[in-house]
């Protein structure tokens, strides 16, 4: 091993600032605080202590354990009990919560709604923000206004957005009144009283609120697509659509995967939109309830909720989310290979 | 290698789960101490025998969102109590009463730290009594019910952990219930505003008249049945639940199906806005805008209209709530409970009685900034409530409620939100014509029973 013996070697605890080196790199206890050029053999040994990585990652690990792992394990545990908020000690009930779940028509209805939500929202949320990003990518005069306008719904509170949509979609709301005035419809479209229309309206709300957010993702990704490729393809006679599919889409593929995964998880967890448009019952007859809505109904009532059953449904939602995410990854990998 | 790592991870998961199982499911103390709701408490707080002890020491008193408007009143009550009992001190906590109010109370109960004296609604009081967290006032101080209107006190009972009816709360104040309506819209439909109906179906018949005359320009009321279940059924003396509260019985009364059939008919005929079927909006705003004929059934609502919509207030009339088969109204009061886990239960009980006595109830209910009514006999006999003057709707509403409270009871059916939603959902389907009323009522009862069986 060749070492540069001409350079001063620092010994832990005895270091003195060396002229020409940055004093801020040496800590109060004489230890290197920042990675820098060749801290010397002993400094390197310090970095190799087995516990050092654990020390640096401990805060994150503790947070993850307290706010992620423990609640998850607790939910898993509760799903095998008859736990209630005020019922005293819970008892193990085996698989009965899961058996009940499989026989529960309301659970299957909520699962159908959640899956439908994901199947419709995810492809649209992957594609539409990309098109929006392409539209606002060019540095044209006043483009900042459009970028801000598309991003504004992201900043608005979900409740405010939900109320605005209620006003828009009401029987005497802006949309129905406009269509009636234009003699396009005779009777109001029942956006807020038909269970299918409530569900589709809620999807529209999710899309409208999320477009700006994912547009930002795509703007960053589009910056990494070499302009020369577009220029070369254009010179070879490729049109805009062809360049989009053969240059832009492969260039932002990683971002699309990320957006797909995030919106997939988000779609399965949708609650506020349904609550705002379908009210506390989740639409007439509870027909628009999604899985999180159903979990709230059966398990989270602070006085009488069935925490055991609610936990079982939560575990089912977790498995569904995990399964779909893994499936998406597998499909993407196969596609790449 | 991969398989080994997976096995290791799974093993860790199982160990952690079992560890958590050990933590979460250990329960119950077997050392013979007195317990209430799983908390170790002073022996005098539970079991038979009157509560004895000196009125001294610190207690906490929790209200719900009252400090902002009534801070001076409650500070005065606390000061008077502390003056009368020099060894006692009261710490006042005012919960904001937001969406997590119940969760906080449940967490306090589970942690054995419920406030000593606590303002409760019927749902929370029922749940806390069912799990043994409140002092049995009927046993610990049998004469404590004397100041209250007899019907109110008699009906202010909840089921204890064994299913027995016990007095664990004092009825504190009530808002009353009455009909509020736009007299112009009623007259257009040929309804005499001075002769309000005396039955629920009579009221529905008036709704139908309004639907026919309005032709979609305005409505009688809002559609969501969540505002009416189980209050309407209580008024009609339909038994929503069995006496022990463990099964649903409403489907056994043919009037329930008739009620649902009326709702479906009214919805179809346009007595209610179609988009209000599952909306959380109550009639307050559309009434103030002249879009619905009947407003909220709360006397405070009359004041709301007076302040926010003077032109509609000028047309507003009030009428007695249809007594129907029940023969009187249900007051649905706010309650005051004493925690069974209190370390100074004699002081807490003494303060609860002081707070709800006739003098303090009368003083508070006379406050011009509230429209509430007292629950003690002496307070209701006060000329302020008996001799309400004036012809305006606000004065009339005070008079009507004071009159109804002489015979009112506190009893109201308390069902969990899950059970309520299960019933409401089926009624909504019937209103949309997706189910017959008979089928909807049958299915609603089945769903309610499933939930009740699970402890809902």
Interface residues (C-beta under 8 A of the other chain):
Chain A: X69 X70 X73 X74 X76 X77 X78 X81 X82 X83 X84 X85 X86 X87 X88 X89 X90 X91 X92 X166 X169 X170 X171 X172 X188 X190 X191 X192 X193 X198 X278 X279 X280 X281 X282 X283 X284 X285 X286 X297 X298 X301 X302 X303 X304 X305 X306 X309
Chain B: X13 X16 X17 X20 X21 X24 X25 X26 X27 X28 X37 X38 X102 X103 X105 X106 X109 X110 X123 X124 X126 X127 X128 X130 X131 X133 X224 X226 X273 X274 X275 X277 X278 X279 X280 X416 X417 X418 X421 X422 X424 X425 X426 X428 X429 X431 X432 X434 X454 X455 X456
